[in-house]
Amino acid sequence: MDRLIETATTFPTAIWTVLLGVALLYWLASLLGMADDALHLHHGGHAEMHADGHEMGDFAAKLMALGLGSVPFSIVITLISLYGWLFSALAHQYLLWLPTVLHYALGAVLLLVSFALALPATAITLRPLRGLFVTHNAVSKAVLVGSVCRISTQSVDEKFGRAEVASGGAPFNIRIAASSPNTLARGHHALITDYDASRDVYTVVAVDEGDR
């Protein structure tokens, strides 16, 4: 146990110990609701970081090329720190007896080697996790203009009405309005002609049921 503590607190493993400690503190803060995981690397090479967009884009692209993208950046850093610490600690056991100068010289090399080994190990670990962090772009409500909907209320007028729009999965339930008088009733179909964002209401007109 004493040897492990000595290894973890001396160069080069101490560098990884600090990084891993910071990562663990971050996750503890997250569990307590004190931190927000705002650093994500998405497909396409965009990074949500408060820095120069071009530099962050290049950085994200490099991580993507290494297979480290598409997951929260905090997870990437945590795994790199964990693997770096493990590789460094295992090899560091054989450097403790070396003279100070030689210890630091070989320690610097070990730090670089452990980082190089941590990158592919992290990429392999993240591979099955990427599907959990797929970014889905929200569909704009205005996209539904031109679609056909199915009336779900007994009637539709300028102030009240609801309808469903097929989406390939669960249908969208939307608020609609139509000029009165009209023939719209439950089960009838209507064409969406406009969308009023201020009211979040779609304007519809009746569709000839015989054409469907």
C-alpha positions in Angstrom: 0.0 0.0 0.0 2.8 2.4 0.9 4.5 1.7 -2.4 1.3 2.5 -4.3 0.9 5.8 -2.4 4.5 6.6 -3.2 4.0 5.8 -6.8 0.8 7.9 -7.1 2.4 10.9 -5.5 5.7 11.1 -7.3 6.5 12.2 -10.9 5.3 11.2 -13.5 2.2 9.3 -12.0 1.5 12.3 -9.8 0.5 14.3 -12.9 -2.2 11.7 -13.7 -3.2 11.5 -10.0 -4.0 15.2 -10.1 -5.9 15.0 -13.3 -7.9 12.0 -12.2 -8.6 13.8 -8.9 -9.9 16.8 -10.7 -12.1 14.6 -12.9 -13.5 12.8 -9.8 -14.2 16.1 -8.1 -16.1 17.2 -11.3 -18.3 14.1 -11.2 -18.9 14.5 -7.5 -20.0 18.1 -8.2 -22.2 16.9 -11.0 -23.9 14.4 -8.7 -24.6 17.3 -6.3 -26.0 19.5 -9.1 -23.1 22.0 -8.9 -21.7 21.4 -12.3 -23.1 21.3 -15.8 -21.5 19.1 -18.5 -21.4 21.7 -21.2 -18.4 20.4 -23.1 -19.6 18.0 -25.8 -17.9 16.9 -29.0 -20.5 16.2 -31.7 -20.4 14.6 -35.1 -19.2 17.2 -37.6 -16.4 18.4 -35.4 -18.2 21.1 -33.4 -17.2 21.7 -29.8 -19.3 23.6 -27.3 -16.5 25.4 -25.5 -16.0 29.0 -24.6 -13.0 29.7 -26.8 -12.1 30.6 -30.3 -14.4 28.7 -32.6 -11.7 27.9 -35.2 -9.3 26.5 -32.7 -12.0 24.5 -30.9 -13.2 23.2 -34.3 -9.6 22.0 -35.1 -9.3 20.4 -31.7 -12.6 18.6 -32.0 -11.7 17.4 -35.5 -8.4 15.9 -34.1 -10.3 14.1 -31.3 -12.8 12.9 -33.8 -10.0 11.5 -35.9 -8.7 9.6 -32.8 -12.1 8.1 -32.2 -12.8 10.3 -29.1 -15.7 12.4 -30.5 -19.5 12.1 -30.2 -19.5 11.8 -26.4 -19.3 14.4 -23.5 -15.8 15.9 -23.3 -15.8 15.3 -19.5 -16.1 11.5 -20.1 -13.2 11.6 -22.6 -10.9 13.5 -20.1 -11.9 11.2 -17.3 -11.1 8.0 -19.2 -7.8 9.4 -20.6 -6.8 10.3 -17.0 -7.8 6.9 -15.7 -5.9 4.9 -18.4 -3.0 7.3 -18.2 -2.8 6.8 -14.4 -3.0 3.0 -14.8 -0.3 2.7 -17.4 2.0 5.2 -15.6 1.5 3.6 -12.2 2.3 0.1 -13.5 5.5 1.2 -15.3 6.4 3.6 -12.6 7.1 0.8 -10.1 10.3 0.1 -12.0 11.5 3.8 -11.8 11.3 4.4 -8.1 14.9 3.2 -7.4 16.5 5.3 -10.1 18.7 8.4 -9.2 16.8 11.7 -9.3 18.0 12.9 -12.6 17.5 9.6 -14.4 14.1 9.2 -12.7 12.8 12.5 -14.0 14.3 11.9 -17.5 12.7 8.5 -17.9 9.6 9.8 -16.1 9.0 12.4 -18.7 9.2 9.7 -21.4 6.8 7.5 -19.4 4.4 10.4 -19.1 4.3 10.7 -22.9 4.1 7.0 -23.5 1.2 6.6 -21.0 -0.7 9.4 -22.7 -0.1 7.8 -26.1 -1.4 4.4 -24.7 -4.4 6.1 -23.0 -5.8 7.6 -26.2 -6.5 4.3 -28.1 -7.6 2.6 -24.8 -10.1 5.4 -24.3 -11.3 5.2 -27.9 -11.9 1.5 -27.6 -13.9 2.0 -24.3 -16.0 4.8 -25.9 -16.9 2.9 -29.0 -20.0 1.1 -27.6 -21.1 4.2 -25.7 -21.4 6.6 -28.7 -25.0 5.5 -29.5 -26.0 6.9 -26.1 -25.0 10.4 -27.0 -26.4 10.8 -30.5 -27.5 14.4 -31.1 -31.0 14.7 -32.5 -31.9 17.9 -34.2 -35.4 19.2 -33.2 -37.9 19.4 -36.1 -39.0 23.0 -36.8 -42.7 23.4 -36.3 -43.0 25.4 -39.6 -41.8 22.2 -41.4 -45.3 20.8 -41.0 -46.8 23.4 -43.3 -47.9 21.6 -46.4 -48.6 18.4 -44.6 -52.0 16.7 -44.2 -53.4 16.3 -40.7 -56.3 14.3 -39.3 -58.8 16.2 -37.2 -59.1 14.9 -33.6 -61.8 17.3 -32.2 -65.5 17.4 -33.0 -65.2 20.7 -34.9 -62.6 23.4 -35.8 -63.0 27.1 -35.8 -60.8 30.2 -35.6 -60.1 29.7 -31.9 -60.2 26.0 -31.3 -59.2 22.7 -32.9 -56.7 19.9 -32.7 -55.3 17.5 -35.2 -52.7 14.8 -35.6 -49.9 14.6 -38.1 -48.2 11.3 -39.0 -44.5 11.3 -38.3 -43.4 7.7 -38.9 -43.7 7.1 -35.1 -46.0 8.6 -32.6 -48.1 11.3 -34.4 -47.6 15.0 -33.7 -50.6 16.5 -31.8 -51.0 20.1 -32.9 -53.3 23.1 -32.3 -55.2 24.2 -35.4 -57.6 26.9 -36.6 -59.8 27.3 -39.7 -62.2 29.8 -41.1 -65.8 29.3 -40.2 -68.1 27.9 -41.5 -66.3 24.7 -42.6 -66.9 21.0 -42.9 -64.0 19.9 -40.6 -64.9 17.3 -38.0 -63.3 14.4 -36.1 -61.7 11.9 -38.5 -61.6 14.4 -41.5 -58.4 15.4 -43.1 -57.1 18.9 -43.6 -54.1 20.6 -45.3 -51.8 22.7 -43.1 -51.4 26.0 -45.0 -49.7 28.3 -42.4 -48.1 28.4 -38.9 -48.5 31.3 -36.4 -45.5 31.0 -34.1 -46.8 33.7 -31.7 -50.0 31.6 -31.0 -48.4 28.2 -31.8 -51.4 27.5 -34.1 -51.6 26.0 -37.6 -54.1 27.2 -40.1 -55.8 24.4 -42.0 -58.2 24.0 -44.9 -60.4 21.1 -45.6 -59.2 18.3 -48.0 -61.7 16.6 -50.2 -62.0 13.1 -48.6 -62.8 11.7 -52.0 -59.3 12.5 -53.2 -57.7 10.5 -50.5 
